Amino acid sequence: MERAASVISSLLGGGGGSGAQAATVKSVLVYPIKSCRGISVPQAPITATGFRWDRQWMLVNSKGRACTQRVEPKLALVEVQMPPEAFAEDWHPTPDDHMGIVRWIADRFSESVIRAPGMEPLKVPLSVECATISDVSVWEWTGAAYDEGAEAAEWFSTFLGCPTRLVRFNEETRLTDPDYARGYKTMFSDGFPYLIVSQGSLDALNEILKEPIPINRFRPNILVEGCHPYAEDMWKSVKINKLTFQGVKLCGRCKVPTINQDTGIPSPTEPTETLQTYRSGEVLLRSHKNKRQVYFGQNAVCKESLSANGEGRIVKVGDPV
């Protein structure tokens, strides 16, 4: 508790205002399939719904409900591979371009990484017409989506041991919560198109934890370095490469940060138990009903995503914040 109090004390001097350290983008991360492993890329273009390709695909169960690591933690083992040029600003896929999907597991007896037995790589076309299915849902939203077909369904059904289909977001509109960000859109993210986290916040948490954890537990889109721990809590307007990101809501964390993203195995308590000592609703948001909810990172939208002009709308590693 003393170490937690020390971390809280350190926050009082750093809110990211004038005189603060120069911050930069350390990592840009995109998660093409919701709840599967993310991709660290040197740059990513923004679109009307978030980074290009981010949460454009999702797994659904036999009832059309989103299937995530909350229920199937071993989705952390599914690695998605995109063509390197897919993140160029003006790139458009052809019928020959694919997203590759592989299940990998860590060899617990060495540092090597091996392909899991019985699972061949799967290729999913990036620009091929698909059948549309209705009643696909994620949280409160229900709509139609493209069905990626029998081969993908069989692959994931075998992997998860239950009927599962891979769907792709279509042109239907899914709006963000108007109480926090009116008029903005997202695809299959939990609620908002971007999540910003600082390296300082992770470092501060790891100083308290008995066993440090990597940033992939928190699945951010933009990792920022060079600012005080939890400075992002107060970032209401942030400029990155002439783009304006607006912080709209502290990110309430579910059980996913407890899941080891290299093994797919959850921890019974951490880091949630430690975060509850100084990052809970009881500490940060006393007016909220759920006092035990913990918060880490800032949900955000990009102002320029509302504009039709797409020139220069890209975030790169190393961009000043």
Backbone bond lengths (Angstrom), bond angles and torsions (degrees), N, CA, C in turn:
res aa  C-N    CA-C-N  psi(-1)  N-CA   C-N-CA  omega(-1)  CA-C   N-CA-C  phi
1 M - - - 1.457 - - 1.528 111.60 -
2 E 1.372 116.50 -34.70 1.448 119.18 178.61 1.522 111.12 -63.35
3 R 1.342 115.98 -38.58 1.461 119.52 179.58 1.526 110.18 -67.93
4 A 1.340 116.13 -37.81 1.465 119.70 177.05 1.520 110.54 -63.03
5 A 1.353 116.27 -41.37 1.467 120.19 179.52 1.517 110.48 -63.79
6 S 1.351 116.04 -36.71 1.465 119.85 178.32 1.511 111.47 -63.43
7 V 1.348 116.59 -40.28 1.462 120.75 178.47 1.518 110.59 -63.42
8 I 1.352 116.42 -44.39 1.466 120.16 -179.96 1.522 110.14 -60.80
9 S 1.337 115.87 -42.33 1.465 119.86 179.75 1.513 111.71 -60.36
10 S 1.342 116.53 -37.45 1.468 120.37 -178.48 1.518 111.96 -66.97
11 L 1.335 116.84 -23.47 1.460 120.00 -178.25 1.521 111.84 -71.51
12 L 1.308 117.03 -27.22 1.455 119.85 -172.96 1.514 112.49 -64.84
13 G 1.337 116.28 -21.00 1.458 118.64 -178.88 1.504 114.04 -95.37
14 G 1.334 118.83 -2.63 1.464 118.74 -173.66 1.492 113.74 -139.68
15 G 1.317 118.34 98.73 1.448 121.48 176.14 1.496 113.35 -110.65
16 G 1.326 117.63 5.61 1.458 119.45 178.11 1.510 113.99 86.40
17 G 1.339 118.15 13.52 1.456 120.29 -178.94 1.515 111.62 -86.19
18 S 1.345 117.01 -156.89 1.455 120.92 -178.20 1.515 109.80 -62.20
19 G 1.306 116.62 140.26 1.452 121.18 -179.62 1.507 113.38 87.65
20 A 1.323 118.53 -5.36 1.449 121.38 -179.75 1.526 109.91 -73.58
21 Q 1.339 114.77 162.74 1.450 119.32 177.53 1.528 110.75 -61.27
22 A 1.338 115.62 154.39 1.454 119.76 175.41 1.519 108.70 -72.96
23 A 1.315 116.96 124.24 1.463 121.75 -179.04 1.525 109.66 -104.72
24 T 1.323 116.06 149.26 1.459 121.93 178.12 1.520 109.80 -138.05
25 V 1.328 114.66 163.73 1.466 120.60 175.56 1.533 108.28 -77.49
26 K 1.322 116.29 118.20 1.457 121.09 179.24 1.521 111.33 -87.09
27 S 1.333 116.89 -40.25 1.467 121.11 -178.39 1.516 110.02 -144.89
28 V 1.329 115.67 146.68 1.457 123.66 171.26 1.525 106.44 -118.19
29 L 1.336 116.43 125.30 1.458 120.30 -174.14 1.518 110.93 -128.21
30 V 1.318 114.82 136.82 1.460 122.21 -178.67 1.524 108.12 -128.04
31 Y 1.325 116.18 141.53 1.465 122.71 -177.43 1.531 108.57 -121.97
32 P 1.341 118.07 85.74 1.468 119.44 -174.33 1.532 113.56 -56.04
33 I 1.340 117.18 -43.20 1.464 120.73 177.48 1.516 108.26 -106.14
34 K 1.300 116.94 121.82 1.462 121.60 -179.42 1.522 110.71 -51.38
35 S 1.327 115.88 128.15 1.466 125.36 176.21 1.526 114.94 76.53
36 C 1.335 117.95 -2.38 1.464 119.45 172.74 1.527 108.74 -92.66
37 R 1.325 115.99 176.50 1.458 121.08 -174.30 1.527 111.15 -62.17
38 G 1.335 115.87 142.26 1.450 120.91 -179.64 1.516 112.87 -85.45
39 I 1.325 115.23 170.80 1.460 123.27 178.52 1.525 108.10 -118.96
40 S 1.325 116.76 127.37 1.456 121.23 173.01 1.524 107.99 -90.47
41 V 1.326 116.29 121.55 1.463 120.86 -173.98 1.528 109.87 -125.25
42 P 1.339 118.30 155.02 1.473 120.23 179.39 1.518 113.01 -71.31
43 Q 1.329 117.04 -22.51 1.459 120.65 179.47 1.520 108.62 -160.85
44 A 1.348 115.04 160.18 1.463 119.96 176.71 1.522 109.36 -151.05
45 P 1.337 117.57 130.08 1.468 120.57 175.89 1.522 110.27 -74.89
46 I 1.326 116.05 146.63 1.454 119.39 174.04 1.528 108.83 -92.11
47 T 1.314 114.89 150.59 1.458 122.44 177.16 1.525 108.07 -128.10
48 A 1.309 116.50 -173.23 1.464 120.31 179.10 1.520 112.16 -66.80
49 T 1.347 117.57 -15.76 1.468 120.68 -174.77 1.526 113.62 -119.67
50 G 1.332 118.28 7.39 1.455 120.97 -177.02 1.513 110.50 127.89
51 F 1.351 117.61 -164.77 1.449 119.14 174.78 1.529 109.95 -61.74
52 R 1.339 115.47 144.78 1.459 119.34 176.99 1.535 109.62 -56.09
53 W 1.313 116.20 134.40 1.471 127.22 178.60 1.529 113.90 77.96
54 D 1.331 118.54 -9.00 1.467 118.36 -174.24 1.523 111.78 -71.25
55 R 1.325 115.53 122.21 1.478 123.09 -178.35 1.528 112.17 51.48
56 Q 1.333 116.21 36.77 1.464 119.50 177.24 1.522 110.71 -78.05
57 W 1.338 116.36 -22.56 1.458 121.22 177.39 1.525 109.62 -115.52
58 M 1.328 114.88 158.04 1.454 120.46 179.89 1.526 108.51 -154.79
59 L 1.312 115.84 149.94 1.461 121.16 174.02 1.518 108.75 -96.09
60 V 1.328 115.52 138.88 1.463 119.83 178.42 1.517 109.64 -127.60
61 N 1.322 116.24 151.76 1.461 121.11 177.53 1.520 110.46 -85.92
62 S 1.312 116.66 -171.63 1.471 121.27 -175.36 1.534 112.54 -64.50
63 K 1.327 117.16 -17.31 1.464 121.20 178.33 1.531 112.19 -98.52
64 G 1.329 117.05 3.12 1.457 120.66 179.57 1.515 114.50 84.28
65 R 1.337 117.78 5.60 1.450 121.29 179.92 1.520 110.94 -82.35
66 A 1.332 116.33 146.79 1.456 121.81 179.06 1.520 111.14 -58.80
67 C 1.315 115.20 137.18 1.460 122.04 177.62 1.529 107.53 -109.29
68 T 1.326 117.86 119.35 1.462 121.58 -174.14 1.523 110.93 -131.10
69 Q 1.331 114.70 176.64 1.458 120.55 178.63 1.527 112.57 -63.00
70 R 1.309 118.27 -18.65 1.456 119.85 178.90 1.531 110.39 -59.73
71 V 1.330 115.74 -34.83 1.470 121.33 179.78 1.520 111.27 -105.41
72 E 1.330 116.55 -35.36 1.477 122.34 -177.73 1.531 109.17 -121.79
73 P 1.335 117.87 79.84 1.467 120.25 -175.66 1.521 114.56 -61.21
74 K 1.340 117.90 -23.45 1.464 118.20 -178.39 1.528 112.89 -73.62
75 L 1.330 118.18 -1.87 1.468 119.59 170.22 1.523 110.94 -60.49
76 A 1.338 116.49 -20.88 1.465 120.37 176.28 1.521 111.69 -60.35
77 L 1.327 117.57 -20.96 1.464 121.89 -177.24 1.521 113.08 -86.62
78 V 1.320 117.76 -6.11 1.463 120.60 -178.55 1.520 109.07 -86.80
79 E 1.316 115.74 114.72 1.461 121.35 -178.35 1.524 110.12 -98.14
80 V 1.312 115.99 131.21 1.462 122.62 -179.25 1.528 108.87 -106.46
81 Q 1.317 116.35 133.90 1.465 121.23 179.56 1.528 108.83 -121.48
82 M 1.335 115.28 128.48 1.467 121.29 179.22 1.521 109.33 -114.47
83 P 1.336 118.30 153.45 1.473 119.66 173.03 1.524 109.92 -56.67
84 P 1.326 119.24 135.00 1.476 120.68 -178.59 1.520 113.17 -53.99
85 E 1.333 116.49 -36.16 1.464 119.96 -178.32 1.537 112.55 -74.13
86 A 1.325 117.80 -6.21 1.460 121.24 -177.47 1.525 112.50 -64.01
87 F 1.336 116.94 -16.60 1.458 120.01 -178.53 1.522 112.72 -107.04
88 A 1.332 115.78 11.72 1.464 119.94 171.16 1.523 108.55 -73.36
89 E 1.318 116.10 148.42 1.468 120.04 -171.25 1.523 113.28 -60.70
90 D 1.328 118.03 -40.21 1.465 120.43 -173.11 1.534 112.74 -110.09
91 W 1.336 117.52 22.52 1.456 120.49 -177.12 1.527 111.47 -83.55
92 H 1.334 116.28 140.44 1.463 121.51 176.26 1.528 108.48 -130.76
93 P 1.325 118.07 133.25 1.464 120.41 -176.80 1.526 112.36 -71.29
94 T 1.324 115.49 152.30 1.457 123.03 172.52 1.516 108.42 -107.81
95 P 1.325 119.06 170.08 1.466 120.67 177.79 1.534 113.57 -59.52
96 D 1.322 117.71 -17.14 1.459 121.01 -179.74 1.524 113.30 -89.98
97 D 1.324 117.29 -5.41 1.464 120.39 -179.22 1.527 110.32 -89.29
98 H 1.340 115.11 137.63 1.459 120.33 -174.71 1.523 111.60 -131.32
99 M 1.331 114.70 158.17 1.450 122.76 164.31 1.521 106.53 -99.52
100 G 1.321 116.32 126.97 1.453 120.31 178.94 1.514 110.70 -94.92
101 I 1.321 117.55 141.20 1.464 122.07 -179.55 1.526 108.28 -128.38
102 V 1.319 115.27 127.14 1.453 121.73 -179.07 1.511 108.21 -135.69
103 R 1.314 116.73 142.57 1.451 119.07 170.96 1.516 107.61 -99.39
104 W 1.340 115.04 125.19 1.461 120.86 178.36 1.520 108.49 -120.29
105 I 1.328 117.19 150.19 1.459 120.36 172.33 1.515 109.09 -133.12
106 A 1.314 116.22 150.64 1.456 120.26 177.92 1.525 109.59 -80.20
107 D 1.313 116.58 134.46 1.459 121.58 174.03 1.528 107.18 -76.14
108 R 1.319 116.84 112.40 1.463 120.32 -174.36 1.532 112.70 -67.89
109 F 1.329 116.91 -12.50 1.452 119.39 -176.20 1.522 112.28 -102.99
110 S 1.313 117.77 2.94 1.455 121.47 176.09 1.512 108.10 -158.73
111 E 1.299 116.89 -179.75 1.457 120.94 -179.74 1.525 112.13 -91.29
112 S 1.326 116.89 0.43 1.456 119.38 -178.02 1.516 110.88 -75.24
113 V 1.320 115.16 161.20 1.455 121.59 176.07 1.510 107.61 -117.23
114 I 1.317 117.85 132.04 1.452 121.87 -175.07 1.519 109.87 -122.50
115 R 1.329 115.14 154.39 1.456 120.75 174.84 1.523 108.84 -76.56
116 A 1.309 117.39 135.80 1.449 120.18 -178.68 1.525 110.41 -68.44
117 P 1.328 117.89 139.32 1.461 120.20 -179.49 1.528 112.02 -64.12
118 G 1.314 115.08 142.00 1.461 120.08 173.35 1.511 115.58 84.64
119 M 1.346 118.98 -1.67 1.453 120.34 -179.29 1.518 109.66 -120.01
120 E 1.309 117.04 106.32 1.462 122.08 176.40 1.524 109.61 -80.04
121 P 1.327 117.64 152.30 1.475 119.44 177.10 1.519 111.12 -58.82
122 L 1.311 115.18 146.93 1.462 122.19 179.53 1.516 108.74 -115.93
123 K 1.326 117.47 136.07 1.454 122.19 175.66 1.529 109.86 -111.62
124 V 1.317 115.37 132.19 1.463 121.33 -179.91 1.522 108.08 -121.60
125 P 1.327 119.37 119.15 1.469 121.19 179.99 1.529 111.57 -60.18
126 L 1.320 116.06 144.94 1.464 120.94 -179.10 1.521 113.40 -90.16
127 S 1.329 117.70 -17.50 1.466 118.16 -176.03 1.526 111.10 -146.75
128 V 1.316 116.52 56.30 1.463 121.66 178.38 1.518 108.53 -121.45
129 E 1.331 116.38 137.84 1.462 120.74 179.84 1.526 110.46 -61.95
130 C 1.329 115.57 135.02 1.463 121.50 -179.44 1.523 109.78 -126.88
131 A 1.325 114.79 159.64 1.459 119.67 173.96 1.524 109.37 -68.55
132 T 1.310 116.60 151.31 1.461 122.24 179.57 1.514 110.00 -102.45
133 I 1.335 116.10 134.36 1.460 120.14 174.28 1.525 107.86 -118.44
134 S 1.319 115.58 149.23 1.464 120.98 -177.92 1.525 110.55 -102.31
135 D 1.315 115.56 175.99 1.472 122.92 175.93 1.521 113.16 58.62
136 V 1.339 116.18 38.66 1.462 121.18 169.34 1.527 107.01 -88.11
137 S 1.319 117.12 135.35 1.465 117.99 -174.78 1.521 112.27 -137.82
138 V 1.319 114.46 143.82 1.458 123.38 171.79 1.516 106.76 -138.19
139 W 1.338 115.88 119.12 1.450 122.30 -172.24 1.523 110.65 52.47
140 E 1.341 117.83 -124.34 1.472 119.00 -174.31 1.517 113.08 -84.86
141 W 1.328 117.71 -9.91 1.464 121.53 -174.27 1.518 111.28 -90.09
142 T 1.337 116.38 137.82 1.457 122.49 173.74 1.522 108.38 -134.08
143 G 1.336 116.44 134.64 1.452 120.46 179.80 1.520 110.74 -166.04
144 A 1.315 115.82 -164.17 1.457 121.78 -179.84 1.526 109.89 -99.16
145 A 1.340 115.76 158.87 1.464 121.42 177.58 1.514 108.36 -152.43
146 Y 1.338 115.84 163.78 1.456 120.97 176.48 1.528 109.38 -83.08
147 D 1.313 116.57 134.48 1.465 122.70 177.30 1.526 108.77 -90.01
148 E 1.339 117.70 123.17 1.457 120.88 -176.41 1.534 113.83 -80.42
149 G 1.307 117.70 7.35 1.457 119.80 167.42 1.514 116.74 98.87
150 A 1.348 113.41 176.75 1.462 121.61 -171.66 1.524 113.15 -68.26
151 E 1.335 117.87 -38.64 1.459 119.85 -177.19 1.531 111.41 -63.92
152 A 1.331 116.21 -45.73 1.460 119.95 178.27 1.523 110.73 -65.31
153 A 1.338 117.08 -40.26 1.464 120.87 178.70 1.524 110.97 -61.62
154 E 1.323 117.11 -42.66 1.460 120.66 179.67 1.524 111.08 -65.37
155 W 1.348 116.26 -40.98 1.471 120.91 -179.15 1.526 110.55 -59.63
156 F 1.331 116.17 -51.44 1.459 119.30 -177.00 1.531 112.32 -74.30
157 S 1.327 117.95 -31.77 1.461 120.14 176.36 1.524 110.59 -64.20
158 T 1.330 116.29 -39.89 1.463 120.57 176.82 1.517 110.70 -66.49
159 F 1.302 115.76 -43.70 1.462 120.52 -177.95 1.525 111.83 -63.39
160 L 1.341 117.08 -43.80 1.460 121.18 -176.07 1.520 113.33 -91.07
161 G 1.337 117.22 -15.72 1.460 120.10 179.35 1.512 114.05 76.32
162 C 1.336 117.06 22.56 1.464 121.63 177.60 1.521 108.73 -156.39
163 P 1.340 119.03 157.45 1.464 121.16 -178.15 1.534 111.55 -58.25
164 T 1.322 115.49 122.19 1.466 121.59 -176.12 1.521 109.41 -144.36
165 R 1.320 116.53 141.38 1.456 120.60 176.74 1.521 109.43 -126.61
166 L 1.331 114.65 148.65 1.464 121.32 175.74 1.520 107.71 -97.90
167 V 1.320 117.17 124.24 1.468 121.52 179.92 1.519 109.73 -121.57
168 R 1.319 115.05 154.83 1.466 122.58 179.96 1.518 109.14 -119.47
169 F 1.317 116.13 139.55 1.457 121.04 -179.63 1.524 109.54 -63.88
170 N 1.323 116.23 137.09 1.464 118.74 176.00 1.526 109.24 -107.31
171 E 1.273 117.20 -155.79 1.468 119.87 -171.84 1.518 113.92 -82.29
172 E 1.320 117.80 1.54 1.456 118.96 179.29 1.527 110.34 -61.23
173 T 1.323 116.48 148.93 1.467 120.86 -179.36 1.517 110.39 -90.19
174 R 1.319 114.70 129.88 1.469 120.65 171.43 1.521 107.17 -123.15
175 L 1.310 116.63 109.68 1.454 122.20 -175.45 1.525 111.50 -86.72
176 T 1.331 115.08 149.51 1.455 119.98 173.20 1.528 109.21 -73.33
177 D 1.309 116.27 165.26 1.465 122.24 -179.67 1.533 109.27 -59.66
178 P 1.328 117.71 116.69 1.474 119.97 -176.64 1.518 113.45 -65.42
179 D 1.333 117.93 -17.05 1.462 119.73 177.14 1.530 111.37 -68.86
180 Y 1.342 116.02 -19.34 1.463 120.18 -177.97 1.528 112.65 -118.70
181 A 1.328 117.48 -34.88 1.472 120.64 -175.90 1.516 109.31 -151.48
182 R 1.298 116.76 86.75 1.461 121.58 -175.99 1.532 111.20 -74.98
183 G 1.348 116.05 132.64 1.452 121.58 173.54 1.512 115.30 90.09
184 Y 1.334 118.49 -4.86 1.464 121.13 -179.95 1.523 110.55 -92.06
185 K 1.338 115.03 158.14 1.466 120.61 -176.39 1.523 110.66 -124.01
186 T 1.315 115.27 158.45 1.452 121.64 174.87 1.527 108.50 -147.33
187 M 1.337 116.52 170.01 1.469 119.81 175.99 1.526 108.88 -99.95
188 F 1.328 118.76 -112.87 1.459 120.28 -175.13 1.525 113.10 -98.12
189 S 1.335 118.78 19.43 1.459 119.77 174.27 1.526 108.93 -65.62
190 D 1.329 116.73 166.70 1.460 118.75 179.82 1.521 111.91 -60.83
191 G 1.339 117.36 -39.10 1.455 117.01 -178.44 1.512 115.81 -162.57
192 F 1.351 116.64 -26.38 1.456 120.19 -175.81 1.524 109.48 -136.70
193 P 1.334 117.87 153.57 1.463 119.99 -172.15 1.527 115.53 -72.96
194 Y 1.346 118.99 -21.73 1.464 120.13 -177.32 1.518 110.73 -134.86
195 L 1.328 115.11 149.00 1.457 121.99 170.47 1.522 107.88 -128.72
196 I 1.324 116.51 123.09 1.464 123.09 -179.72 1.522 109.16 -108.84
197 V 1.323 116.36 129.65 1.463 122.93 176.97 1.518 107.83 -133.77
198 S 1.314 117.56 149.00 1.467 120.55 177.33 1.522 111.20 -103.56
199 Q 1.321 115.45 147.70 1.457 121.18 174.79 1.525 110.32 -61.49
200 G 1.335 116.77 -34.11 1.459 120.64 177.96 1.517 112.27 -59.69
201 S 1.336 116.81 -38.48 1.469 120.45 178.52 1.524 110.99 -65.09
202 L 1.324 115.85 -43.64 1.461 119.26 178.11 1.523 111.06 -64.07
203 D 1.331 116.91 -43.04 1.463 120.33 179.81 1.524 110.95 -61.78
204 A 1.333 116.80 -40.92 1.461 120.70 179.53 1.525 110.84 -63.79
205 L 1.322 116.74 -41.66 1.463 120.03 177.79 1.520 110.79 -65.26
206 N 1.314 117.22 -42.97 1.465 120.45 -178.21 1.526 112.57 -66.88
207 E 1.309 117.92 -23.04 1.459 120.38 174.82 1.526 111.42 -67.77
208 I 1.308 116.11 -23.46 1.468 120.94 -178.17 1.527 111.59 -95.38
209 L 1.336 116.41 -37.68 1.460 120.10 -177.02 1.523 111.63 -65.49
210 K 1.325 115.99 146.77 1.467 120.18 175.30 1.525 110.36 -68.80
211 E 1.335 116.68 -35.95 1.458 122.02 178.23 1.522 108.60 -123.94
212 P 1.338 118.79 112.07 1.468 121.45 -179.43 1.521 111.69 -59.23
213 I 1.324 115.59 151.84 1.464 121.50 179.44 1.520 109.81 -125.07
214 P 1.340 118.35 153.94 1.467 121.01 178.35 1.522 111.39 -83.65
215 I 1.313 115.66 168.07 1.467 121.14 -177.13 1.522 111.90 -67.18
216 N 1.341 118.39 -21.29 1.472 118.44 -177.39 1.521 112.71 -63.97
217 R 1.325 118.40 -15.35 1.469 119.92 175.28 1.527 111.52 -63.41
218 F 1.342 117.04 -27.56 1.467 120.87 -173.77 1.522 113.44 -103.73
219 R 1.319 118.08 -6.83 1.450 124.20 170.40 1.546 113.95 50.35
220 P 1.349 116.79 54.05 1.473 118.70 176.76 1.520 111.38 -77.90
221 N 1.327 116.08 164.28 1.465 122.16 169.45 1.515 111.41 -93.41
222 I 1.333 116.01 -36.32 1.465 121.38 -179.17 1.522 108.22 -128.55
223 L 1.329 115.97 118.98 1.463 121.66 175.61 1.522 107.34 -104.10
224 V 1.330 116.45 123.90 1.462 122.79 -176.00 1.524 109.30 -109.33
225 E 1.327 116.58 138.10 1.465 120.34 173.86 1.517 109.93 -121.44
226 G 1.345 115.72 158.67 1.452 120.25 178.21 1.513 114.24 93.42
227 C 1.344 117.69 21.19 1.465 120.46 176.53 1.530 108.45 -133.52
228 H 1.318 115.70 167.69 1.457 120.88 -179.79 1.532 110.83 -68.03
229 P 1.327 117.49 155.09 1.471 120.24 175.65 1.524 111.56 -55.80
230 Y 1.308 115.27 133.28 1.469 123.65 175.75 1.529 113.19 63.95
231 A 1.341 116.81 16.24 1.463 118.81 174.18 1.522 110.64 -58.66
232 E 1.340 117.39 -31.94 1.465 121.10 -178.07 1.522 112.88 -62.55
233 D 1.333 117.46 -19.18 1.466 120.52 176.49 1.523 111.38 -55.01
234 M 1.325 116.00 -33.13 1.469 120.89 -171.94 1.516 113.17 -107.13
235 W 1.316 116.77 10.13 1.460 120.00 -178.90 1.530 109.85 -82.16
236 K 1.308 116.50 99.07 1.456 121.17 178.01 1.525 111.99 -90.11
237 S 1.345 117.12 -25.19 1.458 121.21 176.73 1.520 107.98 -147.45
238 V 1.332 116.23 121.27 1.451 121.89 -174.79 1.519 109.04 -130.71
239 K 1.326 116.80 132.34 1.463 121.61 177.15 1.526 110.10 -98.66
240 I 1.324 116.30 126.21 1.464 122.48 174.04 1.523 107.09 -132.07
241 N 1.328 116.16 115.60 1.463 120.97 -179.28 1.534 111.85 49.52
242 K 1.333 116.12 48.76 1.467 124.33 178.11 1.529 113.27 68.40
243 L 1.324 117.51 6.55 1.457 121.82 176.02 1.526 108.98 -98.77
244 T 1.314 116.53 142.29 1.456 121.48 -178.50 1.520 110.31 -103.08
245 F 1.327 116.44 112.01 1.460 121.90 174.67 1.524 108.59 -99.83
246 Q 1.313 115.66 133.37 1.455 120.71 -179.78 1.523 109.45 -110.94
247 G 1.341 115.72 121.43 1.463 119.93 174.79 1.515 109.42 -73.56
248 V 1.326 116.78 125.72 1.469 119.39 -172.43 1.520 114.16 -117.86
249 K 1.353 117.28 -20.38 1.465 117.79 -175.11 1.527 109.45 -168.33
250 L 1.319 116.71 130.15 1.456 119.15 172.09 1.523 108.92 -59.50
251 C 1.325 116.09 141.74 1.464 120.05 -175.17 1.526 110.75 -85.55
252 G 1.319 116.70 110.42 1.454 121.59 174.22 1.523 109.83 -73.34
253 R 1.333 116.81 129.40 1.455 120.01 -172.52 1.525 111.43 -98.34
254 C 1.343 114.18 139.76 1.459 122.03 176.70 1.528 107.89 -95.39
255 K 1.335 118.19 -152.34 1.458 121.31 -178.01 1.528 113.15 -81.72
256 V 1.346 118.79 -10.26 1.466 120.54 -174.21 1.536 112.92 -57.18
257 P 1.350 120.34 -40.31 1.470 117.71 178.38 1.528 114.32 -61.57
258 T 1.316 117.94 -14.99 1.471 119.71 176.93 1.524 112.25 -82.25
259 I 1.340 117.65 -7.97 1.468 121.59 -174.71 1.523 110.23 -93.17
260 N 1.319 116.78 123.97 1.460 122.02 175.07 1.521 107.76 -66.51
261 Q 1.334 117.38 116.99 1.465 121.42 -174.43 1.524 112.96 -76.37
262 D 1.335 117.71 -7.79 1.460 121.05 176.33 1.521 112.49 -94.06
263 T 1.344 116.40 -23.94 1.468 119.97 -177.63 1.525 113.14 -117.37
264 G 1.347 117.52 -18.85 1.458 120.68 -175.34 1.514 112.93 75.40
265 I 1.335 118.03 15.32 1.461 122.19 -177.12 1.528 109.14 -104.98
266 P 1.354 117.46 125.55 1.466 119.75 179.87 1.527 111.85 -77.85
267 S 1.326 115.23 151.52 1.459 122.06 167.98 1.521 107.36 -90.66
268 P 1.333 117.77 144.57 1.468 119.08 -179.94 1.528 113.76 -62.68
269 T 1.335 117.43 -31.36 1.468 118.28 -170.41 1.521 115.87 -135.90
270 E 1.313 118.61 -34.26 1.461 119.87 -169.01 1.526 113.36 -99.55
271 P 1.349 117.74 145.50 1.471 127.24 9.19 1.526 114.90 -90.10
272 T 1.341 117.73 6.81 1.469 120.39 -173.95 1.520 111.96 -60.21
273 E 1.332 116.60 -42.44 1.467 119.66 -177.36 1.518 111.46 -61.52
274 T 1.321 117.23 -43.31 1.458 120.51 178.28 1.529 111.27 -67.68
275 L 1.327 117.38 -42.22 1.463 120.36 179.28 1.530 111.74 -61.71
276 Q 1.319 117.43 -30.10 1.461 119.87 179.68 1.525 112.54 -66.31
277 T 1.334 117.83 -18.93 1.461 120.04 179.69 1.518 112.80 -76.23
278 Y 1.356 116.95 -21.58 1.462 117.23 -178.31 1.523 114.31 -149.62
279 R 1.350 118.68 1.18 1.461 121.27 -179.81 1.530 111.57 -128.81
280 S 1.322 117.50 25.83 1.465 121.50 -178.20 1.525 110.54 -90.75
281 G 1.330 115.16 167.66 1.455 119.90 174.89 1.510 111.91 -60.21
282 E 1.322 116.76 -32.39 1.462 120.41 179.30 1.520 111.56 -63.30
283 V 1.338 116.89 -32.11 1.460 121.62 -179.11 1.531 111.58 -88.84
284 L 1.342 116.43 -44.60 1.465 120.88 -170.18 1.520 114.16 -95.61
285 L 1.328 117.54 -37.21 1.466 121.28 -172.43 1.523 109.38 -133.55
286 R 1.290 115.79 74.22 1.465 120.60 -173.01 1.526 113.52 -63.29
287 S 1.327 116.80 -21.62 1.462 119.53 -179.03 1.523 112.37 -78.42
288 H 1.343 117.59 -15.70 1.453 120.33 -179.09 1.527 111.02 -78.89
289 K 1.321 115.68 150.85 1.457 120.39 -175.85 1.525 112.60 -72.81
290 N 1.341 116.57 -38.74 1.459 119.94 -176.19 1.529 110.02 -85.18
291 K 1.302 116.32 94.86 1.467 120.69 -175.58 1.524 112.36 -73.82
292 R 1.335 118.68 -21.92 1.462 121.01 -176.64 1.529 112.57 -93.16
293 Q 1.315 118.08 -5.44 1.460 120.60 174.29 1.524 109.34 -61.29
294 V 1.348 117.16 135.17 1.460 119.92 178.10 1.527 109.34 -107.45
295 Y 1.339 115.46 154.38 1.456 121.56 -173.67 1.524 110.27 -128.15
296 F 1.348 114.85 137.63 1.460 119.93 178.89 1.521 107.49 -156.50
297 G 1.334 116.43 112.64 1.459 121.22 -178.22 1.516 112.14 97.76
298 Q 1.328 114.98 165.94 1.461 122.23 -177.12 1.525 110.20 -122.35
299 N 1.340 116.59 121.95 1.458 120.20 172.29 1.522 108.91 -70.54
300 A 1.338 116.11 143.61 1.462 119.16 -173.98 1.527 111.36 -145.17
301 V 1.323 114.16 161.32 1.462 122.62 171.66 1.529 107.03 -127.39
302 C 1.319 116.43 162.74 1.467 121.24 178.93 1.522 108.83 -113.54
303 K 1.327 116.13 121.89 1.459 121.61 -176.36 1.517 112.07 -57.92
304 E 1.347 116.78 -38.64 1.466 120.39 -177.04 1.529 112.79 -69.67
305 S 1.318 118.29 -13.50 1.467 119.66 177.92 1.522 111.94 -68.07
306 L 1.331 116.67 -14.58 1.464 120.82 177.64 1.517 112.23 -83.68
307 S 1.338 116.51 -10.21 1.456 121.10 -176.26 1.517 110.78 -97.00
308 A 1.328 116.10 148.02 1.464 120.99 178.57 1.521 111.99 -77.34
309 N 1.327 117.59 -19.52 1.463 121.42 -178.51 1.518 110.09 -78.49
310 G 1.335 117.37 114.12 1.450 120.45 -174.97 1.509 114.50 -99.06
311 E 1.313 120.18 0.39 1.461 122.00 -174.08 1.528 111.20 -66.33
312 G 1.339 115.69 129.41 1.449 121.29 175.82 1.509 114.88 75.49
313 R 1.314 117.85 12.84 1.454 120.43 -177.65 1.529 109.41 -90.14
314 I 1.322 115.56 82.12 1.451 120.27 -176.02 1.526 108.69 -149.64
315 V 1.331 116.41 143.77 1.461 121.99 177.36 1.520 107.65 -113.76
316 K 1.340 116.65 131.59 1.452 121.98 -176.68 1.523 110.97 -122.16
317 V 1.312 115.18 150.71 1.462 120.09 171.17 1.524 107.86 -60.85
318 G 1.332 116.72 132.79 1.457 122.05 -177.73 1.514 114.50 96.09
319 D 1.330 117.89 -10.27 1.467 119.71 177.84 1.524 110.31 -60.39
320 P 1.340 118.18 139.19 1.469 120.75 174.73 1.526 110.70 -69.10
321 V 1.312 115.20 146.61 1.463 121.93 179.49 1.514 107.74 -116.23
